[in-house]
Amino acid sequence: MKNILLVILFCAVYQNGKAQNYIPTIKNNTELLYSCKLHGQTRSLSLVAQMADEGLTFKLETRGVKSSIVMLPEAVKNGNALSFNQGETAPVLNLKPNETFFMVSRSAYQDLVKKDFFVYNNITYNLDKKENNDGVFIDGKLVDTLHVIGQIEETEMWIVKNSEFPIIVKMIKNPLGINFTLEKVGDK
């Protein structure tokens, strides 16, 4: 009887701990603060979300660079490529109809949930089903994510479990040398 009570108590504590996971949401003026590592340098990056007509614009700011990165509605819904533009080419950058920025498309997210993989930039990313302690914490709360690993170059991404705006909260082993982690989410 004592063992049964201990098992029930353990399960209750475990479920409560799982329920504590944090799912960041995006709305107008949500600010995402990232720490980016690029070729040995660390930069902070601020993205402020602006939504209009099913599309999404991130107002980017980092070390004196200010730019608006515009994702078209079709990219937010069905994009299949990440843009790694750093906002330095123009004050307003309109991405291609298939490109997203710091997030994957809703259709890619649905593929990941239903099929355990998605294809982006012609690379298949498979869901890592192993229990992993390398997650992302914001304000002491573990962000509820899906961890994926690229088949070819082994890039790893942690994507927030949010079907509307599946933002990438962490990326490592990027062959372009751009790795980043979401540090804070707030309203601007």
N, C-alpha and C positions, 0 to 999 in steps of 0.2 A: 504494500500500500504506500509506503514511504517513497519507493522508487517511482511509482505512478505519479505521485504528487510532484516529485522533482521534475519528471518529464513534462508534466503539464505546465509547471512554473517556467521551465526552460523555453517551452514553445511560446508561452505568452510573452516572455521577455524578448525572444527572437522576433516574433511578429511585430511587437511594439517598436523594436529597433529598425526593422525593415520599413515600417510605416513612417519613420522619421526622415526617410530620404527626401531630399529637396529636389523639386522640379522647377527650375527657373522658367518664367514665362516672359514673353515679349509683348509689349503694347507700345503705343506711341510714347516717345521720350524715355523708354527703358534704356539705361546705360549699361553696357557690358565693358568691364575693365579687364583687359588681358595683359599678361606678362608674356612677351615674345622674345625668343632667343633666335638670333640670326647670325650665323658665322661667328659665334663666340661673344657677341654683344647682346645685352639685354635691354629691351625697350618696353615701355608701357604703351598700351594702345587702348584708346577709348572709341567705342562704337555706340552711337545713339540711334535708336530705331525710329524711323518715320514710316508709317504705313499709308498707302493710298492706292485705291483701285486694285486690290489684291496683290499689289507689288510691295516691295520692301526696299527702303533706302537706309543705309547705314552712314551716318555722318561720322567720318573717321578723323581722328586727331592723334598724332604722335610726333613728338619732337619738332614742333613747328610746321608739320605737314597737316593741312586740312583739306579734306576732299569729301565729296558725297558719292558713295558707291551705290548705284541704282540696279536693283534686281527686278527684272520684268515679271509680271504675273505668271507667264508660262514657265519661267525658270524656277520660281518658288514652288510651282505645282509639279513640274516634270523635268527639271534640270538634270544634267548628267555630267557636269564638269565643275570643278572648283576654280575660281579665279584667285591667284595669289598676288594680284596687283597690290601695291603698297600705297596707292593713292597719290603717287608723285607725278603722274602723267597729265592730270587735268583737275581743275576744281570740281568738275562733275564727270564721273565716269559711268557711262551706260554699259553694263555688261551685256554680253551676247545672250540671245534668248535661251540658251541652254546652260548658262553659268550662274552659280551661286557664290556667295562670299561668306565664309565662317559658318556655313550651315550646309546641309544636304537638302535636296528637294523633298517634298511630301511623298512623291511616288518612290523615291529611293528609300525613304524611311519605311514605307509600307512593304517594299520588297524585303527589307531587312527583317521586319517583324514577321512576315509570312513565310519567307524562303530562307532566312538566316544568312542572306548575302545581298549585296547590291553592286552595281557597276558604275564607277565614276571615273572620268578621264581615262576610259578604256582599261581600267584596273578593277578586278573583282575584290571586294572587301568582304571577308567572311566574319560572321559573328564569333567572338571568342566566348565560349560557354564555360571556361574555367573560372572558378571563384578567384577574383583578382583584388588585391589590396592596394592597387595603384590608382584608385579612383581620384576624383576631384572633390575637395572640400571647400565650401564657401560658408563663412561665418560659423565654422564648426559643424556644419551639416554636410553629410555625404550627398553629392548630387546623384540622382537616379539616372544612370546612363546605360547605353549599350556600347560595349567595347568591340571594335572591329580591327582586323589586321589585313593589310593588303597582301595579295598573293605573290606579287612580283617583287616589289621593293620592301615589303614588310613595314610600311608606314602603319602606325597605330593611331586610331582616333577613338575618343569617347564622345558619343552623341547623346544629348539629353533625350530622355523619353518624353517627347512632346511632339505629337503628330502634326500640329499646326506649324511650329517653328523648331525643327530639329537642329538646334545649333550645335556646333562642335565645341565642346568645352575643353578639350585637350587633344593635342597632336604631338607625337614624337616620331623619331626616325624618318622624318620627311627628307627625301633625297634632295630637295631644293634648299635644305638647311634652315627652313622656317618651322620652328617648333613653338607651340604656345599653350598657355593654360589660362582659363577663365579664373579671375581672382575675386571679382565682386560684381554683383548685379544690384542696380538701384534705379531710382527715377531721377531724371535730370530736371 
